[in-house]
Amino acid sequence: MLISLAVLAICEGIKAQPYWENFETSSEASLRGLHAISAKVCWASGSEGTVLRTRDGGKTWEDVSVPASQELQFRDIHAFGADTALVLSAGLPALIYYTSDGGKNWLRTYENNDAGIFFDAMDFWDQQRGIAFSDAPGNRLVLIETQDGGKSWQHLPESTLPKVATGQGGFAASGTCLRTLGPGKVIIWLGGPEATVLLSEDYGRTWYKTSAPLDHGEASKGIFSFAFRNEKEGFCTGGDYRADSLTGFNIARTTDGGRSWFVSGDETILGRYRSCIAYLNKDTLLTVSRNSGNYSLDAGESWNELEGGFYTISVAKDGAAWASGPAGSIALLHFP
């Protein structure tokens, strides 16, 4: 009887481990843009102008790519439902496309050919108002906003744009180095010479600048992603994308809405480059990178290994956690 109970306990422990359900997408694209609507509906975007969509929980994936966009890298995507979405291209030309019919037709709603432009991410406060940012061609970031759901975009006045250090920029690695957090509040994360945090509470008109104690000092190092549990508590992660072995401190937390940060995490996660972090609920966190990931069940106090290499995570309103990565990989997380 005792042996049976012991075996049962071991089995229960094994069952408790989350795992990724991988799907066949028939794509070889590098998928860094991801937006989950539900456990059934998810959008992904990436290299070679690729845009994919599922409406049946990943069983089938439709190629709804923007026509004649094979030279573009759609590093971020934002979807409002099964039919409406926007994709953002990194590099030149900087383009944003909009669809309201599930990708049958795409409308170009923004274009920028200025030297030095490189858009990293976009996000929305609601169905209408959104923001996106580019690395600085000079000493100021470029920010654009929309108030009609992405159908048109306007540049924020240059006088309001935050100044950055030479060589500093965002990382278009997962579409999560910019996030909106509530009415008017937005945070941007940068790397390079400094691991900088830029915070605005008035839709990008004024900015508060601080830093996080993450690995930095080179172009490949800095803050790649962040996630908030509520208005005050959150985590950021990053490191050196060249290799885990080159990464120092890679995760930090805040308890004051992003104004100050301190190193957090046990030895399971420290020293590992991570490109994305997300909350599943108030206690469960996920991180991923191209090689592996981690999960926490106690709000980031301790971490466990999670097999599977991905670039980004997106958690739907119903709690479904999707991930995408290299060679057309897309998966859905399961907790048995």
C-alpha positions in Angstrom: 0.0 0.0 0.0 2.8 2.4 0.9 4.6 1.6 -2.3 1.5 2.3 -4.3 1.0 5.6 -2.6 4.6 6.5 -3.3 4.3 5.6 -7.0 1.1 7.6 -7.1 2.8 10.6 -5.6 5.6 10.4 -8.1 3.2 10.1 -10.9 1.2 13.1 -9.7 4.4 15.1 -9.5 5.2 14.2 -13.1 1.7 15.0 -14.2 2.0 18.5 -12.7 4.8 19.5 -15.1 3.5 21.8 -17.9 4.4 20.9 -21.5 4.1 22.5 -24.9 1.8 21.0 -27.6 3.6 21.7 -30.8 1.7 22.3 -34.1 2.5 21.8 -37.7 2.3 25.2 -39.5 4.0 24.3 -42.8 6.1 27.4 -42.4 9.9 27.8 -41.9 9.6 31.4 -40.9 11.2 32.9 -37.8 8.0 33.9 -35.8 8.7 36.7 -33.4 5.2 38.3 -33.5 2.4 36.6 -31.7 -1.1 37.5 -30.4 -3.4 35.0 -28.7 -7.1 35.8 -28.8 -8.3 32.6 -27.1 -7.5 28.9 -26.9 -9.0 28.6 -30.4 -7.8 31.8 -32.1 -4.2 33.0 -32.5 -2.1 35.1 -34.9 1.6 34.9 -35.6 4.0 36.9 -37.8 7.6 36.9 -38.7 10.3 36.7 -41.4 9.6 36.6 -45.2 6.4 38.6 -44.7 4.8 35.7 -43.0 1.4 36.0 -41.2 -0.4 32.9 -39.9 -3.7 32.4 -38.2 -5.6 29.5 -36.5 -9.2 29.4 -35.6 -9.4 25.8 -34.4 -6.9 25.7 -31.6 -3.8 25.1 -33.7 -5.1 22.1 -35.7 -4.8 24.1 -38.9 -2.9 27.3 -39.8 -3.9 29.6 -42.6 -1.2 31.5 -44.4 -2.7 35.0 -44.6 0.6 36.8 -45.4 0.7 40.3 -46.8 1.1 40.0 -50.6 4.6 40.8 -52.1 6.1 41.2 -48.6 8.7 38.5 -48.7 11.5 41.0 -47.9 9.8 42.2 -44.7 10.2 41.0 -41.2 7.0 41.4 -39.2 8.5 41.4 -35.7 5.2 42.3 -34.0 1.5 41.7 -34.5 -1.6 43.0 -32.6 -4.9 41.3 -33.2 -8.4 42.5 -32.0 -10.2 39.2 -32.9 -10.3 36.5 -35.4 -10.6 38.9 -38.3 -8.9 42.2 -37.4 -5.1 42.5 -36.9 -2.1 44.8 -37.6 1.5 43.8 -38.4 4.6 45.9 -37.9 7.8 45.5 -39.9 11.3 46.0 -38.5 14.0 47.7 -40.6 13.6 49.6 -43.8 11.0 50.3 -45.0 9.1 50.6 -41.8 5.5 49.5 -42.6 2.3 48.8 -40.7 -0.5 46.8 -42.4 -4.1 46.4 -41.3 -6.7 43.8 -42.1 -10.3 43.5 -41.0 -11.2 40.4 -43.0 -8.9 37.8 -41.7 -6.0 38.6 -43.9 -7.8 38.4 -47.3 -7.0 42.1 -47.8 -4.3 44.2 -46.2 -4.2 48.0 -46.1 -0.9 49.8 -45.6 -1.5 52.4 -42.9 2.0 53.6 -42.1 5.3 53.9 -44.0 8.7 55.4 -43.0 11.8 55.3 -45.2 14.0 57.6 -43.0 17.6 56.4 -42.5 18.1 54.7 -39.1 14.4 53.8 -38.6 13.9 50.4 -36.9 10.6 49.7 -35.2 10.7 47.3 -32.3 7.1 46.9 -31.0 3.6 48.2 -30.7 0.7 47.8 -28.2 -2.8 49.2 -27.6 -4.6 50.6 -24.6 -8.0 49.7 -26.0 -9.6 48.9 -29.4 -8.7 52.4 -30.7 -5.7 53.9 -29.1 -2.2 52.4 -29.7 1.5 53.3 -29.8 4.6 52.0 -31.5 8.3 52.9 -31.2 11.5 52.8 -33.3 15.1 53.0 -32.4 16.6 56.5 -32.5 18.0 57.7 -35.8 19.6 60.4 -33.8 19.4 60.9 -30.0 15.6 60.5 -29.7 13.3 57.6 -30.1 10.6 57.8 -32.8 7.1 57.2 -31.5 3.8 57.0 -33.4 0.3 56.7 -32.2 -3.1 55.8 -33.5 -6.6 56.7 -32.2 -8.6 54.8 -34.8 -7.5 51.2 -34.2 -4.5 51.4 -36.5 -6.2 52.7 -39.6 -3.9 55.8 -39.4 -0.8 56.8 -37.5 0.6 60.1 -36.3 4.1 61.0 -35.1 4.4 62.2 -31.5 5.9 65.7 -31.4 9.7 65.6 -31.4 9.9 67.7 -28.3 8.1 64.9 -26.3 10.4 62.1 -27.5 12.7 60.6 -24.9 16.5 61.1 -25.5 18.7 57.9 -25.4 22.4 57.2 -25.2 24.4 56.6 -28.4 24.0 53.0 -29.6 21.0 52.4 -27.4 17.8 50.8 -28.7 15.1 48.2 -28.2 15.1 44.6 -29.1 12.6 43.4 -31.7 12.9 39.9 -30.4 9.4 39.2 -29.1 7.2 42.3 -29.5 7.3 42.8 -25.8 9.8 45.5 -25.1 6.9 48.0 -25.2 3.7 47.5 -23.3 0.7 49.5 -22.3 -0.4 49.0 -18.7 -3.6 51.0 -18.2 -5.1 54.4 -19.3 -2.2 56.5 -20.5 0.6 54.3 -19.1 3.2 52.8 -21.3 6.7 51.4 -20.6 9.6 51.0 -23.1 12.7 48.9 -22.5 16.1 49.5 -24.0 19.5 47.8 -24.1 23.0 48.4 -25.3 25.1 50.8 -23.2 22.4 51.0 -20.5 19.5 48.8 -19.4 17.0 51.7 -19.6 13.4 51.9 -18.5 11.2 54.6 -20.0 7.8 55.2 -18.4 5.0 57.5 -19.4 1.6 58.0 -17.8 0.1 60.4 -20.3 0.2 58.5 -23.6 3.8 59.3 -24.3 3.8 63.1 -23.8 6.2 63.0 -20.9 8.6 60.4 -19.7 10.3 59.2 -16.6 13.7 57.5 -17.0 15.2 54.8 -14.8 17.2 51.7 -15.1 17.2 48.0 -14.2 20.1 45.9 -12.9 20.2 43.6 -15.9 23.2 42.7 -18.0 24.1 45.5 -20.4 27.1 47.4 -21.8 27.1 45.9 -25.3 24.7 46.1 -28.3 23.6 42.5 -27.7 22.7 43.0 -24.0 19.8 44.6 -22.2 16.1 44.3 -21.4 14.1 42.3 -23.9 10.7 41.8 -22.3 8.6 42.6 -19.3 5.2 41.7 -17.8 3.1 43.1 -15.0 0.9 41.3 -12.4 -1.0 44.5 -11.6 -0.3 48.2 -11.7 2.6 47.9 -9.2 4.2 44.5 -9.5 6.1 43.1 -12.4 9.2 41.5 -13.9 11.6 42.3 -16.7 14.0 39.9 -18.3 16.7 39.8 -21.0 20.5 39.2 -21.1 22.8 38.7 -24.0 21.2 37.1 -27.1 24.5 35.8 -28.3 24.6 33.0 -25.7 23.5 32.0 -22.2 27.1 31.8 -21.2 27.6 35.5 -21.9 24.6 36.5 -19.8 24.9 37.9 -16.3 21.8 39.1 -14.3 18.8 38.4 -16.5 15.7 39.0 -14.4 14.5 41.9 -12.1 11.3 42.8 -10.4 9.4 46.0 -9.4 6.9 46.7 -6.7 6.3 50.4 -7.5 5.0 50.3 -11.1 8.3 50.2 -12.8 10.1 53.2 -11.2 12.6 51.0 -9.4 13.9 47.5 -10.0 15.9 44.9 -8.1 17.5 41.6 -9.1 15.3 38.6 -8.5 15.3 34.9 -9.3 17.0 31.7 -8.0 19.9 29.9 -9.6 17.6 28.0 -11.9 17.0 31.1 -14.1 19.9 33.5 -13.3 22.5 33.7 -16.1 20.1 32.5 -18.8 19.2 34.7 -21.7 15.4 35.1 -22.0 13.6 36.9 -24.8 10.1 37.0 -23.3 8.2 36.8 -20.0 4.5 36.7 -19.4 2.0 36.1 -16.6 -0.6 33.3 -16.9 -2.3 34.4 -13.7 -1.3 36.3 -10.6 1.0 33.5 -9.4 2.2 31.8 -12.6 4.9 33.2 -14.8 6.6 31.9 -18.0 9.9 32.8 -19.7 11.2 31.6 -23.0 14.3 31.8 -25.2 15.3 30.0 -28.4 16.8 27.2 -26.3 14.7 26.7 -23.3 12.4 28.3 -20.8 11.2 28.5 -17.2 8.0 28.7 -15.2 7.2 29.9 -11.7 4.1 28.9 -9.7 4.8 31.3 -6.8 4.9 34.7 -8.4 8.6 34.5 -9.3 10.1 33.4 -6.0 11.3 30.1 -7.5 11.7 28.8 -11.0 11.5 25.5 -12.8 12.9 24.4 -16.1 10.5 24.3 -19.1 11.5 22.4 -22.2 11.1 23.9 -25.6 12.7 26.8 -27.4 10.7 29.8 -28.5 11.0 33.6 -29.1 7.8 34.9 -27.6 4.7 34.1 -25.5 1.2 35.5 -25.7 -1.5 34.8 -23.1 -5.1 35.1 -24.2 -7.9 36.5 -22.0 -9.1 33.0 -21.3 -5.7 32.0 -20.0 -4.5 30.1 -23.0 -0.7 30.5 -23.4 0.8 30.3 -26.9 4.4 30.5 -28.0 6.2 30.9 -31.3 9.8 30.7 -32.4 12.2 29.5 -35.1 11.4 27.5 -38.2 7.6 28.1 -38.0 7.3 26.7 -34.5 4.1 27.4 -32.6 2.8 25.7 -29.5 0.1 25.8 -26.8 1.0 25.3 -23.1 -0.8 22.6 -21.1 -0.9 22.1 -17.3 -2.1 18.5 -16.7 
